[in-house]
Protein backbone atom coordinates (compact mmCIF):
# COMPACT_ATOMS: atom_id res chain seq x y z
CA UNK A 1 0.00 0.00 0.00
CA UNK A 2 1.09 3.56 -0.71
CA UNK A 3 0.36 6.29 1.85
CA UNK A 4 0.52 9.83 0.52
CA UNK A 5 1.27 12.67 2.92
CA UNK A 6 -1.68 14.98 3.51
CA UNK A 7 -1.21 18.73 3.00
CA UNK A 8 -0.13 19.59 6.56
CA UNK A 9 2.39 16.72 6.49
CA UNK A 10 3.73 18.02 3.18
CA UNK A 11 3.96 21.48 4.74
CA UNK A 12 5.89 20.01 7.68
CA UNK A 13 8.25 18.24 5.28
CA UNK A 14 8.67 21.37 3.16
CA UNK A 15 9.51 23.55 6.16
CA UNK A 16 12.04 21.06 7.54
CA UNK A 17 14.76 22.67 5.41
CA UNK A 18 14.77 25.56 7.90
CA UNK A 19 15.48 23.31 10.84
CA UNK A 20 14.94 19.57 10.47
CA UNK A 21 13.42 18.32 13.72
CA UNK A 22 15.09 15.43 15.50
CA UNK A 23 12.31 12.89 15.99
CA UNK A 24 13.27 12.00 19.52
CA UNK A 25 14.32 15.55 20.35
CA UNK A 26 10.87 16.84 19.40
CA UNK A 27 9.27 14.05 21.40
CA UNK A 28 11.29 14.72 24.54
CA UNK A 29 10.60 18.46 24.32
CA UNK A 30 6.86 17.88 24.24
CA UNK A 31 6.91 15.18 26.92
CA UNK A 32 8.85 17.64 29.05
CA UNK A 33 6.12 20.20 28.41
CA UNK A 34 3.39 17.75 29.45
CA UNK A 35 5.25 17.03 32.68
CA UNK A 36 6.45 20.58 33.23
CA UNK A 37 3.20 22.51 32.62
CA UNK A 38 1.37 20.99 35.64
CA UNK A 39 4.46 21.60 37.81
CA UNK A 40 4.62 25.26 36.78
CA UNK A 41 0.88 25.56 37.38
CA UNK A 42 1.26 23.97 40.82
CA UNK A 43 3.96 26.48 41.72
CA UNK A 44 1.75 29.36 40.58
CA UNK A 45 -1.17 28.06 42.65
CA UNK A 46 1.16 27.68 45.63
CA UNK A 47 2.23 31.32 45.26
CA UNK A 48 -1.42 32.36 45.60
CA UNK A 49 -2.26 29.90 48.38
CA UNK A 50 0.83 30.55 50.52
CA UNK A 51 0.00 34.19 51.36
CA UNK A 52 -3.53 33.10 52.34
CA UNK A 53 -2.11 30.42 54.66
CA UNK A 54 0.37 32.87 56.21
CA UNK A 55 -2.30 35.53 56.80
CA UNK A 56 -5.10 33.27 58.07
CA UNK A 57 -2.95 30.51 59.61
CA UNK A 58 -5.32 28.01 58.01
CA UNK A 59 -4.76 25.40 55.33
CA UNK A 60 -7.53 23.09 54.18
CA UNK A 61 -5.58 20.16 52.78
CA UNK A 62 -8.73 18.17 52.08
CA UNK A 63 -10.05 20.98 49.88
CA UNK A 64 -6.70 21.80 48.27
CA UNK A 65 -6.05 18.19 47.22
CA UNK A 66 -9.67 17.29 46.44
CA UNK A 67 -10.78 15.79 43.11
CA UNK A 68 -12.46 19.08 42.13
CA UNK A 69 -9.32 21.12 42.83
CA UNK A 70 -7.13 18.69 40.90
CA UNK A 71 -9.61 18.73 37.99
CA UNK A 72 -9.54 22.53 37.85
CA UNK A 73 -5.74 22.59 38.11
CA UNK A 74 -5.33 20.06 35.29
CA UNK A 75 -7.67 22.10 33.07
CA UNK A 76 -5.72 25.29 33.79
CA UNK A 77 -2.49 23.57 32.71
CA UNK A 78 -3.67 23.05 29.12
CA UNK A 79 -3.72 26.72 27.98
CA UNK A 80 -0.12 27.01 29.20
CA UNK A 81 0.80 23.82 27.38
CA UNK A 82 -0.88 24.88 24.13
CA UNK A 83 0.89 28.24 24.19
CA UNK A 84 4.28 26.58 24.74
CA UNK A 85 3.75 24.04 21.94
CA UNK A 86 2.76 26.77 19.47
CA UNK A 87 5.72 28.88 20.62
CA UNK A 88 8.23 26.05 20.16
CA UNK A 89 6.75 25.15 16.77
CA UNK A 90 7.04 28.77 15.61
CA UNK A 91 10.24 30.02 17.25
CA UNK A 92 12.37 26.89 17.68
CA UNK A 93 11.40 24.90 14.57
CA UNK A 94 10.41 27.94 12.46
CA UNK A 95 7.23 26.22 11.26
CA UNK A 96 3.91 27.76 10.29
CA UNK A 97 0.57 27.02 11.93
CA UNK A 98 -0.48 25.31 8.70
CA UNK A 99 2.10 22.58 9.41
CA UNK A 100 0.01 21.74 12.50
CA UNK A 101 -3.21 21.58 10.49
CA UNK A 102 -4.53 25.06 11.33
CA UNK A 103 -6.29 26.48 8.27
CA UNK A 104 -8.46 29.62 8.36
CA UNK A 105 -10.63 28.51 5.43
CA UNK A 106 -14.02 27.36 6.79
CA UNK A 107 -12.49 26.77 10.23
CA UNK A 108 -15.80 27.42 12.02
CA UNK A 109 -17.60 24.90 9.81
CA UNK A 110 -14.85 22.33 10.37
CA UNK A 111 -15.02 22.88 14.13
CA UNK A 112 -18.80 22.37 14.21
CA UNK A 113 -18.50 19.19 12.12
CA UNK A 114 -15.82 17.87 14.47
CA UNK A 115 -17.93 18.69 17.53
CA UNK A 116 -20.87 16.85 15.98
CA UNK A 117 -18.71 13.80 15.30
CA UNK A 118 -17.43 13.75 18.88
CA UNK A 119 -20.91 14.04 20.40
CA UNK A 120 -22.38 11.43 18.03
CA UNK A 121 -19.60 8.94 18.73
CA UNK A 122 -19.90 9.00 22.53
CA UNK A 123 -23.73 8.94 22.36
CA UNK A 124 -23.54 5.73 20.29
CA UNK A 125 -21.19 4.18 22.87
CA UNK A 126 -23.47 5.27 25.69
CA UNK A 127 -26.62 3.88 24.05
CA UNK A 128 -24.87 0.53 23.62
CA UNK A 129 -24.07 0.53 27.35
CA UNK A 130 -27.72 1.26 28.12
CA UNK A 131 -28.83 -1.61 25.86
CA UNK A 132 -26.54 -4.01 27.72
CA UNK A 133 -27.80 -2.56 31.03
CA UNK A 134 -24.24 -1.71 32.07
CA UNK A 135 -25.22 1.82 33.19
CA UNK A 136 -28.24 3.77 34.42
CA UNK A 137 -28.91 7.49 34.13
CA UNK A 138 -30.57 10.15 36.31
CA UNK A 139 -30.90 13.94 36.29
CA UNK A 140 -28.26 15.63 38.47
CA UNK A 141 -30.12 17.90 40.95
CA UNK A 142 -26.87 19.74 41.81
CA UNK A 143 -26.13 20.72 38.21
CA UNK A 144 -24.54 24.20 37.88
CA UNK A 145 -24.86 25.95 34.50
CA UNK A 146 -22.05 28.47 35.03
CA UNK A 147 -19.59 25.79 36.08
CA UNK A 148 -20.68 23.75 33.04
CA UNK A 149 -19.89 26.66 30.71
CA UNK A 150 -16.46 27.10 32.33
CA UNK A 151 -15.76 23.37 32.02
CA UNK A 152 -16.87 23.44 28.35
CA UNK A 153 -14.27 26.13 27.62
CA UNK A 154 -11.71 24.03 29.50
CA UNK A 155 -12.50 20.94 27.42
CA UNK A 156 -12.35 22.94 24.19
CA UNK A 157 -8.79 23.95 25.08
CA UNK A 158 -7.83 20.53 26.50
CA UNK A 159 -8.96 18.51 23.48
CA UNK A 160 -7.36 20.95 21.04
CA UNK A 161 -4.09 20.95 23.00
CA UNK A 162 -3.82 17.16 22.95
CA UNK A 163 -4.59 17.01 19.23
CA UNK A 164 -2.11 19.77 18.37
CA UNK A 165 0.53 17.92 20.38
CA UNK A 166 -0.10 14.32 19.35
CA UNK A 167 -1.42 14.76 15.81
CA UNK A 168 -0.41 18.19 14.50
CA UNK A 169 3.10 18.17 15.98
CA UNK A 170 4.29 14.62 16.77
CA UNK A 171 2.38 12.72 14.07
CA UNK A 172 3.24 15.18 11.31
CA UNK A 173 6.95 15.27 12.18
CA UNK A 174 7.19 11.47 12.32
CA UNK A 175 5.06 11.02 9.18
CA UNK A 176 7.05 13.54 7.16
CA UNK A 177 10.30 11.68 7.96
CA UNK A 178 9.34 8.03 8.45
CA UNK A 179 6.00 7.65 6.67
CA UNK A 180 2.33 8.00 7.53
CA UNK A 181 1.85 4.57 9.15
CA UNK A 182 4.82 5.09 11.46
CA UNK A 183 3.60 8.58 12.36
CA UNK A 184 0.06 7.49 13.21
CA UNK A 185 1.22 4.49 15.25
CA UNK A 186 3.90 6.37 17.21
CA UNK A 187 1.60 9.28 18.04
CA UNK A 188 -0.98 6.74 19.28
CA UNK A 189 1.63 4.99 21.42
CA UNK A 190 2.60 8.31 23.05
CA UNK A 191 -1.09 9.15 23.46
CA UNK A 192 -1.66 5.90 25.36
CA UNK A 193 1.49 6.28 27.49
CA UNK A 194 0.38 9.74 28.61
CA UNK A 195 -2.80 8.22 30.10
CA UNK A 196 -1.17 5.34 32.02
CA UNK A 197 -1.12 7.26 35.30
CA UNK A 198 -4.81 8.20 35.22
CA UNK A 199 -7.12 6.96 38.03
CA UNK A 200 -8.77 3.59 37.42
CA UNK A 201 -6.43 2.64 34.58
CA UNK A 202 -6.41 -1.02 33.54
CA UNK A 203 -5.05 -2.95 30.56
CA UNK A 204 -8.13 -2.65 28.32
CA UNK A 205 -8.31 1.09 29.01
CA UNK A 206 -4.78 1.62 27.68
CA UNK A 207 -5.55 -0.54 24.63
CA UNK A 208 -8.64 1.59 23.97
CA UNK A 209 -6.72 4.85 24.36
CA UNK A 210 -4.23 3.52 21.79
CA UNK A 211 -7.08 2.54 19.44
CA UNK A 212 -8.64 5.98 19.74
CA UNK A 213 -5.23 7.47 19.14
CA UNK A 214 -5.42 5.65 15.80
CA UNK A 215 -8.97 6.96 15.30
CA UNK A 216 -7.95 10.58 15.86
CA UNK A 217 -4.79 10.03 13.81
CA UNK A 218 -6.77 8.69 10.85
CA UNK A 219 -9.35 11.46 11.27
CA UNK A 220 -6.60 14.08 11.08
CA UNK A 221 -4.92 12.27 8.18
CA UNK A 222 -8.21 12.22 6.27
CA UNK A 223 -9.47 15.72 7.17
CA UNK A 224 -6.07 17.48 7.19
CA UNK A 225 -7.65 19.83 9.71
CA UNK A 226 -6.76 20.20 13.39
CA UNK A 227 -9.90 22.28 14.04
CA UNK A 228 -12.07 19.30 13.13
CA UNK A 229 -9.98 16.73 14.99
CA UNK A 230 -9.55 18.90 18.08
CA UNK A 231 -13.29 19.60 18.25
CA UNK A 232 -14.11 15.88 17.95
CA UNK A 233 -11.78 15.13 20.86
CA UNK A 234 -13.06 18.03 22.98
CA UNK A 235 -16.75 17.25 22.57
CA UNK A 236 -16.25 13.51 23.04
CA UNK A 237 -14.77 14.35 26.46
CA UNK A 238 -17.25 17.11 27.30
CA UNK A 239 -20.33 15.03 26.45
CA UNK A 240 -19.01 12.06 28.39
CA UNK A 241 -17.95 14.01 31.48
CA UNK A 242 -20.08 17.13 31.77
CA UNK A 243 -23.29 15.97 30.09
CA UNK A 244 -23.54 12.27 30.96
CA UNK A 245 -21.57 12.40 34.22
CA UNK A 246 -19.07 9.65 33.43
CA UNK A 247 -15.35 9.71 34.35
CA UNK A 248 -13.22 10.89 31.42
CA UNK A 249 -10.17 8.63 31.34
CA UNK A 250 -10.59 8.08 35.07
CA UNK A 251 -11.19 11.73 36.00
CA UNK A 252 -14.66 12.79 37.15
CA UNK A 253 -16.00 16.28 36.33
CA UNK A 254 -17.02 18.80 38.98
CA UNK A 255 -20.53 19.14 37.52
CA UNK A 256 -22.74 17.37 34.96
CA UNK A 257 -26.28 17.57 33.61
CA UNK A 258 -26.90 13.87 34.24
CA UNK A 259 -25.49 11.37 36.69
CA UNK A 260 -24.59 7.95 35.35
CA UNK A 261 -24.39 4.95 37.63
CA UNK A 262 -21.84 2.40 36.45
CA UNK A 263 -22.57 -1.18 37.53
CA UNK A 264 -19.37 -2.73 38.89
CA UNK A 265 -20.29 -6.28 37.88
CA UNK A 266 -20.27 -5.14 34.22
CA UNK A 267 -16.95 -3.27 34.32
CA UNK A 268 -15.76 -5.13 31.21
CA UNK A 269 -18.56 -3.44 29.28
CA UNK A 270 -18.72 0.00 30.93
CA UNK A 271 -15.04 0.44 31.83
CA UNK A 272 -15.56 0.67 35.60
CA UNK A 273 -13.82 3.52 37.42
CA UNK A 274 -11.94 4.57 34.27
CA UNK A 275 -15.19 5.36 32.46
CA UNK A 276 -16.61 4.12 29.16
CA UNK A 277 -13.20 4.39 27.49
CA UNK A 278 -12.12 1.36 29.53
CA UNK A 279 -14.88 -0.95 28.23
CA UNK A 280 -15.08 -3.50 25.43
CA UNK A 281 -17.80 -1.51 23.61
CA UNK A 282 -15.29 1.30 23.04
CA UNK A 283 -12.78 -1.30 21.79
CA UNK A 284 -15.19 -2.61 19.16
CA UNK A 285 -16.47 0.84 18.22
CA UNK A 286 -12.93 2.19 17.89
CA UNK A 287 -11.93 -0.63 15.54
CA UNK A 288 -15.04 0.02 13.41
CA UNK A 289 -14.17 3.73 13.23
CA UNK A 290 -10.61 2.88 12.16
CA UNK A 291 -11.95 0.75 9.31
CA UNK A 292 -14.41 3.47 8.22
CA UNK A 293 -11.71 6.17 8.29
CA UNK A 294 -9.30 3.87 6.45
CA UNK A 295 -11.90 3.48 3.68
CA UNK A 296 -12.45 7.24 3.58
CA UNK A 297 -8.70 7.80 3.20
CA UNK A 298 -8.68 5.30 0.33
CA UNK A 299 -11.65 7.06 -1.29
CA UNK A 300 -9.82 10.38 -1.00
CA UNK A 301 -6.76 8.90 -2.70
CA UNK A 302 -4.46 9.15 0.31
CA UNK A 303 -4.10 5.35 0.51
CA UNK A 304 -3.62 3.47 -2.75
CA UNK A 305 -2.57 -0.02 -3.77
CA UNK A 306 0.89 -0.59 -5.21
Buried (B, 14 or more C-beta within 10 A) or exposed (E): EEBBBBEBBBBBBBBBEEEEBEBEEBBEBBBEBBEBBBEBBEEBBEEEEEEEEEEEEEEEEEEBEEEEBBBBBBBBBBBBBBEBBBEBBBEEBEBBBBBBBBBEEEBEEBBBBBBBBBBBBBBBBBEBBEEBEBBEBEEBEEBEEEBBEBBBEBBBBBBBBBBBBBBBBBBBBBBBBEBBBBBBBBBBBBBBBBBEEBBBBBEBBBBBBBBBBBBBBBBBBBBBBBBBBBBBBBBBBBBBBBBBBBBBBBBBBBBBBBBBEBBEEBBBBBBBBBBBBBBBBBBBBBBEBBEEBBEBBBEBEBBEEE
